[in-house]
Amino acid sequence: MRADFADKVVYQVYPKSFKDSNGDGEGDIQGMIQKLDYLKGLGIDYLWTTPVFLSPMNDNGYDVADYYKINPQFGTMADMDMLIRECNKREIGLILDMVFNHTSTDHEWFQRALAGEKEYQDYYFFKDGKPDEVPTNWQSKFGGSAWEYVPSLEKWYLHLYDVSQADLNWENPKVREELKKVIRFWKEKGVKGFRFDVINVISKPEIFENDLEGDGRRFYTDGSHVHEHLKELVADTGIEDMITVGEMSSTSLENCIRYSNPEEKELSMCFSFHHLKVDYKDGDKWSLIEPDRMALKKLFEKWQEGMQQNNGWNALFWCNHDQPRIVSRMGDENRCWKESAKMLAAAVHMMRGTPYIYQGEELGMTNAHYTDISQYRDVESLNYYEILLSQGKTKEEALKILASKSRDNSRTPMQWSAEKNAGFSDADPWLGVPENYKEINAEKETKETDSIYSFYRRLIELRKEKKVISEGSIEFLERENADVLAYKRAYEKEEIIVFNNLTGKEITVQMQPEWKEYHKLLGNYPDDSANIDGEKLVLRPYETLSLEA
């Protein structure tokens, strides 16, 4: 199974911000179709789109009201059928985002549960109780209680996420059968893979109890039946040989090994987020601290080596629709914009796993740098702006935090050209375009041989050309040097050494005797020679350098 995707690269699209085809200021499915040749030119193998199903969009489509219908905001089922066909013509596999932990409260199943149908109440977690007696003290991931009271039923229902996202009861065989039908439906339409949203929280305990130590997550994260549920879903839908990736919330390495080990027949690979919390202060996202580079290195070492030793597989990524832009976050978007964007790309693309590129990442798109709260659209950001003010922050301090941490940073319109609205739409976009679109855009970068786009293209080519990258082992070097992320890849007689300077200063690395015979495979500085000075290798600010035996 792994050989089918080890040399592949996935591109994530956030449809609302990718390309507007009908002039309403929002991206859509036809917009995706218009840009498939661009993606083919980049060299990607799979296109993953975040949900386009019918939804009230309280959580940007991750609150599904009907898994079989397309949200009119994005288009029609005919548009989706065309997208699948056009992807297939270009040998690009379409990956759909499946939100199976919960449905929207607008979903027919939940509405029938509200109407008093016992069968559908068993599709969810309804608990009898009085208005002032919450079943447990569990907290929602979006803040507040994870339970909501329904006066007409005199019952509470569980929602680990938004109050409009009711958790499905996977212990009910009827629920599992309904979700299998959804997978079969889309598989028959020609979809080539699935991304499963927060899939490791689907298994809830038999008895709900208060969490005296935390917010409840220890009772349902990587729950007791999650692995058997996944095995059943995969086996009964015949998707074992398709590419599947699970988003894992607060997971462990040990569980991700099981999820992604081919012998377990569960998923192809896992998203884990530990490495994207190294700039959180005491676990608080809404804080401003410098990234802990040593912590970042140790996390990469732990997950890369742990997966390798136990036949697991990582999804490699920096960016997605919930994360700020990585060049703004861990690079230098001003003095070393191009160099740091390329270094960050190489740092993960040359590792063991399957790389994911988030729209605009291949251009070095930056955070939005909004200066007023009216420019934001993300409900999380708007809520936390008020929370920060209530904590005593000034408006300027709160806006500075949002400018760094808001999810809107990744959701700004794709920067296609230097034309009005970055070529995204003829109308005013639903979210403002960053002011740097005239310098950072696809039309410009696809024409330049030294662009960030061209560098990403070369990374994709190398993964396909060299098995040492797609299938080789990994061994980390410079373990105690917080400034340099370095590792060796090896496959049969092939060997590559990869150095990444994580800082804006010059760094010196001690050379091993055998490295002097290696030649340069890839770098982000235009000269052809490696900076080897006798026994030392000198890495310039944010330099990435790969040497090949």
C-alpha positions in Angstrom: 0.0 0.0 0.0 2.7 2.5 1.0 4.5 2.2 -2.4 1.5 3.8 -4.0 1.9 7.1 -2.2 5.4 7.4 -0.8 6.6 9.5 -3.8 3.3 11.5 -4.0 2.6 15.0 -3.0 -0.8 16.4 -1.9 -2.1 20.0 -2.5 -4.8 21.4 -0.2 -7.4 23.8 -1.4 -9.7 25.9 0.8 -12.4 26.4 -1.9 -13.8 29.7 -0.5 -10.5 31.4 -1.0 -9.0 29.5 -4.0 -10.7 31.0 -7.2 -14.0 32.7 -7.8 -15.5 31.8 -11.2 -18.8 33.6 -11.0 -18.0 37.0 -9.5 -19.6 36.7 -6.1 -16.4 37.2 -4.2 -16.2 33.6 -3.0 -14.3 30.7 -4.5 -16.1 27.7 -5.9 -15.7 24.3 -7.6 -15.6 25.8 -11.1 -12.8 28.0 -9.8 -10.9 24.9 -8.8 -11.4 23.4 -12.3 -10.0 26.6 -13.9 -6.8 26.2 -12.0 -6.2 22.4 -12.4 -3.5 23.1 -15.1 -1.6 25.3 -12.7 -1.6 22.4 -10.2 -0.6 19.9 -12.8 2.3 22.2 -13.7 3.4 22.3 -10.1 3.6 18.5 -10.2 1.2 17.5 -7.4 -0.5 14.1 -7.4 -3.6 14.6 -5.2 -5.9 17.6 -4.7 -7.5 17.7 -1.2 -10.5 20.0 -0.9 -11.9 21.0 2.4 -15.7 20.3 2.7 -18.0 21.5 0.0 -21.1 19.6 1.2 -24.4 21.2 2.2 -23.8 23.1 5.4 -24.9 26.2 7.3 -21.2 27.0 7.4 -21.0 27.7 11.1 -17.6 26.0 11.0 -16.7 26.7 7.4 -18.2 23.5 6.1 -17.0 21.2 8.9 -20.7 21.2 10.0 -22.2 18.9 7.4 -26.0 19.0 6.9 -26.0 16.4 4.0 -23.1 14.3 2.8 -24.7 13.7 -0.5 -25.4 17.3 -1.6 -23.1 20.1 -2.6 -23.4 23.5 -0.9 -24.9 25.9 -3.6 -22.3 28.4 -2.4 -19.7 26.2 -4.1 -21.7 24.9 -7.0 -23.7 21.8 -8.0 -23.2 18.1 -8.1 -22.6 18.4 -11.8 -19.7 20.8 -11.0 -18.4 18.2 -8.6 -18.7 15.4 -11.2 -16.8 17.7 -13.7 -14.1 18.3 -11.1 -13.5 14.6 -10.6 -13.4 14.0 -14.4 -11.0 16.9 -15.0 -8.8 15.8 -12.2 -8.7 12.3 -13.6 -7.8 13.6 -17.0 -4.7 15.2 -15.5 -3.8 12.2 -13.4 -4.6 14.2 -10.2 -6.6 12.2 -7.6 -9.3 14.1 -5.7 -9.3 13.7 -1.9 -12.6 14.6 -0.1 -12.7 15.8 3.5 -15.0 13.6 5.6 -16.4 15.0 8.8 -17.5 11.8 10.6 -17.2 12.7 14.3 -20.2 15.0 14.2 -22.9 16.4 11.9 -24.6 19.7 11.8 -27.6 20.1 14.0 -29.3 20.9 10.6 -28.8 17.3 9.4 -31.9 15.3 8.9 -30.8 12.7 11.5 -30.5 15.3 14.2 -33.7 17.0 13.2 -35.5 13.7 13.5 -33.9 13.2 16.9 -35.2 16.6 18.0 -38.6 15.5 16.8 -38.5 12.7 19.4 -37.6 9.7 17.2 -35.7 7.4 19.5 -33.9 5.7 16.6 -32.2 8.9 15.6 -31.6 10.0 19.2 -29.4 6.9 19.4 -27.4 8.3 16.4 -26.1 10.9 18.9 -25.4 11.2 22.6 -28.5 12.3 24.3 -28.6 12.2 28.1 -31.7 12.8 30.3 -31.3 15.6 32.8 -32.5 18.8 34.3 -31.4 22.2 32.9 -29.1 22.8 35.8 -27.5 19.3 35.9 -24.9 19.0 33.1 -24.1 15.3 32.4 -20.3 15.9 32.8 -17.9 18.8 33.2 -16.3 18.2 29.7 -15.4 21.3 27.8 -16.0 22.0 24.1 -13.0 22.6 21.9 -14.6 25.9 21.0 -15.1 27.0 24.6 -17.8 26.4 27.2 -19.6 23.2 28.0 -19.5 20.2 25.6 -23.2 19.7 26.4 -26.3 21.6 25.2 -29.7 21.3 26.8 -32.9 20.7 24.7 -35.9 21.8 26.8 -38.5 20.1 24.6 -36.8 16.7 25.1 -35.5 17.4 28.7 -32.2 16.0 27.4 -28.7 17.1 26.9 -26.6 16.3 23.7 -22.9 16.1 23.3 -20.9 18.5 21.1 -17.1 18.4 21.4 -16.9 21.2 19.0 -19.5 24.0 18.1 -22.9 23.8 19.7 -24.2 23.2 16.1 -22.0 20.2 15.7 -23.6 17.2 17.5 -21.3 14.2 18.1 -22.2 11.0 16.3 -22.5 7.7 18.3 -20.1 5.4 16.6 -21.1 2.6 19.0 -24.4 2.4 17.2 -23.9 0.0 14.2 -26.6 1.9 12.2 -24.4 5.1 12.4 -21.4 3.1 11.1 -23.4 1.7 8.2 -24.7 5.2 7.3 -21.1 6.5 7.1 -20.0 3.6 5.0 -22.7 4.4 2.5 -21.3 7.9 2.3 -17.8 6.6 1.5 -19.1 4.1 -1.1 -21.2 6.9 -2.8 -18.1 9.1 -3.3 -15.8 6.2 -4.2 -18.2 5.2 -7.0 -18.1 8.8 -8.3 -14.3 8.5 -8.8 -12.9 10.1 -5.7 -9.4 8.7 -5.1 -8.9 9.3 -1.4 -10.3 10.6 1.9 -9.1 12.9 4.7 -10.9 12.2 7.9 -11.5 15.1 10.2 -10.6 14.6 14.0 -11.1 10.9 13.4 -9.3 9.9 16.6 -12.1 11.2 18.9 -14.9 9.1 17.4 -14.8 6.5 20.2 -16.6 7.7 23.3 -16.6 5.8 26.7 -19.5 3.6 27.7 -20.0 5.6 30.9 -19.7 9.4 30.9 -18.0 10.8 34.0 -16.6 14.1 35.1 -12.9 14.8 34.4 -11.2 15.8 37.6 -7.9 16.3 35.8 -8.8 18.2 32.6 -11.4 19.1 30.0 -12.6 15.5 29.3 -10.4 14.7 26.3 -8.6 11.9 28.1 -11.8 9.9 28.0 -12.3 10.1 24.2 -9.0 10.9 22.6 -7.8 7.7 20.8 -10.7 6.0 22.5 -11.0 2.3 23.3 -12.8 1.3 20.1 -11.3 3.7 17.6 -9.0 1.3 16.0 -11.7 -1.4 15.5 -14.1 1.3 14.1 -11.5 2.4 11.5 -10.6 -1.2 10.6 -14.3 -1.9 10.0 -14.9 1.3 8.0 -11.9 0.6 5.7 -12.6 -3.1 5.2 -16.3 -2.7 4.5 -15.8 0.2 2.0 -12.8 -1.2 0.1 -10.7 1.8 0.6 -7.6 0.0 1.9 -5.6 0.8 -1.2 -6.8 4.4 -1.5 -4.9 7.3 0.0 -6.4 8.1 3.4 -5.2 10.5 6.0 -6.5 11.1 9.5 -6.5 14.3 11.4 -5.5 13.4 14.9 -6.4 15.7 17.9 -4.1 15.6 20.9 -2.9 12.1 19.8 0.1 10.0 20.7 2.9 8.6 18.6 2.0 5.1 19.7 -1.6 5.5 18.4 -0.5 7.1 15.1 1.9 4.2 14.5 -1.1 1.9 14.7 -3.3 4.1 12.6 -0.8 4.2 9.8 1.0 0.8 9.9 -0.1 -1.0 6.7 -0.4 -4.3 8.7 -3.2 -2.7 10.8 -5.2 -1.8 7.6 -6.6 1.4 9.0 -5.2 4.6 7.4 -2.3 5.5 5.0 -1.0 8.3 7.3 -1.7 10.8 10.1 -1.7 14.5 10.7 -0.4 15.4 14.1 0.1 18.9 15.4 2.6 18.8 18.1 5.3 20.6 16.0 3.0 23.5 15.4 2.6 24.3 19.1 6.3 25.2 19.7 5.3 28.9 19.7 2.5 28.5 22.3 3.2 29.7 25.8 2.2 26.9 28.3 -0.1 25.5 25.6 -1.8 28.9 25.0 -2.2 29.7 21.3 -3.1 33.3 22.0 0.4 34.3 23.2 3.4 35.8 21.5 6.6 34.0 22.0 9.5 33.0 19.7 9.3 29.4 18.4 11.3 27.0 20.5 13.6 25.6 17.9 15.0 22.8 20.1 11.5 21.6 20.9 10.7 21.6 17.2 13.8 19.5 16.4 13.0 17.0 19.2 9.4 16.6 18.0 10.6 15.9 14.4 13.1 13.4 15.8 10.6 11.7 17.9 7.9 11.3 15.2 10.2 10.6 12.3 12.2 8.0 14.1 9.3 6.5 16.0 7.3 6.0 12.8 10.3 4.6 11.0 11.0 2.0 13.7 7.5 0.8 13.8 6.4 1.0 10.1 4.2 4.1 10.6 3.9 7.0 8.2 3.7 10.8 8.6 1.8 13.4 6.7 4.4 16.2 6.3 3.1 19.7 6.6 3.5 23.2 7.9 0.3 24.9 6.7 -3.4 24.4 6.5 -6.6 26.3 6.7 -6.3 26.5 10.5 -2.6 27.6 10.8 -0.9 31.0 10.2 1.4 31.2 7.2 4.7 29.4 8.0 7.0 32.0 6.4 5.6 34.6 8.7 5.6 32.3 11.7 9.0 30.6 11.5 10.8 32.4 8.7 11.6 36.0 7.9 9.0 37.4 5.6 11.0 40.6 5.1 14.8 40.4 4.9 15.0 36.7 4.0 11.5 36.0 2.6 12.5 33.9 -0.3 15.3 32.0 1.5 13.3 31.2 4.6 10.3 30.1 2.6 12.4 27.7 0.6 14.3 26.4 3.6 11.0 25.6 5.5 9.8 23.8 2.4 12.9 21.6 2.1 13.0 20.9 5.8 9.8 18.8 5.6 9.8 17.8 1.9 13.1 16.0 2.3 11.9 14.0 5.3 10.2 10.5 5.5 6.5 10.8 4.8 4.0 12.3 2.3 4.2 16.1 1.9 1.2 18.4 1.9 1.2 21.9 0.3 -1.5 24.4 1.4 -2.7 26.8 -1.3 -0.3 29.7 -1.6 2.4 28.1 0.4 4.3 27.4 -2.8 4.3 31.1 -3.5 5.5 32.1 0.0 2.2 33.8 0.8 2.4 35.6 4.2 0.1 36.5 7.0 -2.5 39.1 6.2 -1.3 41.9 8.6 -4.8 43.3 9.2 -4.8 46.4 11.3 -8.5 46.6 12.3 -10.9 44.0 13.9 -13.4 44.8 11.1 -11.1 43.0 8.6 -11.4 39.7 10.3 -14.1 37.0 9.5 -13.0 34.0 11.6 -15.4 33.4 14.5 -12.5 32.1 16.7 -10.5 35.3 16.1 -13.5 37.6 16.7 -14.3 35.7 20.0 -10.7 35.8 21.2 -10.3 39.5 20.4 -13.0 40.1 23.0 -11.5 37.7 25.4 -8.1 39.4 25.1 -9.6 42.7 25.7 -11.4 41.3 28.8 -8.0 40.1 30.1 -6.7 43.6 30.1 -5.0 43.8 26.7 -5.2 47.0 24.8 -6.8 47.0 21.3 -3.3 47.4 19.8 -2.0 44.4 21.8 -5.0 42.3 20.9 -4.7 43.1 17.2 -1.0 42.3 17.3 -1.8 38.8 18.6 -4.5 38.3 16.0 -2.1 39.4 13.3 0.2 36.6 14.3 -2.3 33.8 15.3 -5.6 34.2 13.5 -6.8 31.5 11.2 -7.8 34.2 8.7 -4.1 34.5 7.9 -4.3 31.2 5.9 -7.7 31.9 4.5 -7.0 35.1 2.5 -7.7 34.8 -1.3 -5.1 32.9 -3.4 -2.8 35.4 -5.0 -3.0 34.6 -8.7 -1.7 37.8 -10.3 -1.0 41.5 -9.8 -4.4 42.4 -11.1 -7.3 43.7 -9.0 -8.0 41.5 -6.0 -5.0 39.4 -6.9 -6.8 37.8 -9.8 -9.0 35.9 -7.3 -12.3 37.6 -8.1 -13.8 40.5 -10.1 -15.9 41.3 -7.0 -14.8 42.4 -3.6 -13.5 39.2 -1.9 -15.2 37.8 1.2 -11.9 38.3 3.0 -9.4 41.0 2.2 -6.3 40.3 0.1 -2.9 41.0 1.6 -1.3 44.2 0.3 1.8 42.3 -1.0 -0.1 40.5 -3.8 1.6 42.6 -6.5 5.0 41.1 -5.5 3.8 37.7 -4.4 1.6 36.0 -7.0 1.4 32.9 -9.2 1.7 34.6 -12.5 5.0 36.2 -11.6 6.5 33.2 -9.8 5.7 30.6 -12.5 7.9 32.6 -14.9 10.9 32.9 -12.6 13.5 30.1 -12.3 14.6 31.2 -8.9 11.1 31.6 -7.4 9.6 29.9 -4.4 7.2 28.2 -6.8 10.1 26.8 -8.9 11.7 25.5 -5.7 8.6 23.6 -4.6 8.4 22.2 -8.1 11.9 20.9 -7.9 11.2 19.4 -4.5 8.3 17.5 -6.0 10.5 16.3 -8.9 13.2 15.1 -6.6 10.7 13.0 -4.5 9.7 11.2 -7.7 13.2 10.9 -9.0 15.0 9.6 -5.9 13.9 6.7 -3.8 16.2 7.8 -1.1 13.7 10.7 -0.5 10.5 8.8 -1.0 11.5 5.5 0.7 14.8 6.0 2.4 15.6 5.8 6.1 16.2 8.9 8.2 18.8 9.6 10.9 19.1 13.0 12.6 22.4 14.9 12.9 23.4 18.0 14.9 20.9 16.9 17.6 22.1 19.3 20.3 22.3 22.3 17.9 19.0 24.2 18.2 19.8 26.4 15.2 20.3 23.6 12.6 17.8 20.9 11.6 19.9 18.3 9.9 19.4 14.6 8.9 20.7 11.9 6.7 18.5 9.9 4.3 19.7 6.5 3.0 18.4 3.9 0.6 20.5 1.0 -0.7 23.6 2.8 -2.0 22.1 6.3 -2.1 22.6 8.8 0.6 21.6 12.5 1.1 22.6 14.9 3.9 20.1 17.7 4.5 21.0 20.9 6.5 18.5 23.6 7.4 19.6 26.8 9.1 16.5 27.7 11.2 17.9 31.2 12.0 18.6 34.5 10.3 22.3 34.3 11.3 25.3 32.5 9.8 25.8 29.1 11.4 28.9 26.8 11.2 28.6 23.0 11.2 31.5 20.6 11.7 32.2 18.6 8.6 32.5 14.8 8.6 35.4 13.6 6.4 33.2 11.6 4.0 30.9 14.6 3.4 33.7 16.4 1.5 33.2 14.0 -1.4 29.5 14.7 -1.7 28.1 17.1 -4.2 25.3 19.7 -4.0 21.9 18.3 -4.8 19.7 21.2 -3.8 20.0 24.6 -2.1 18.1 27.9 -1.8 21.0 30.2 -2.6 21.7 30.8 -6.3 25.4 29.8 -6.4 26.3 26.3 -7.3 29.0 25.5 -4.6 28.5 24.5 -1.1 30.2 26.7 1.5 32.7 24.2 2.7 35.7 25.9 4.5 38.2 23.2 5.4 36.6 21.1 8.2 33.5 23.3 8.4 30.3 23.9 6.6 29.1 27.5 6.7 25.3 27.9 6.4 24.0 31.3 5.5 20.8 32.8 7.0 17.9 30.4 6.5 20.0 28.3 4.1 18.9 24.8 3.2 21.5 22.6 1.6 21.3 19.0 0.5 24.5 17.1 -0.3 24.3 13.8 -2.2 26.8 11.0 -2.1 
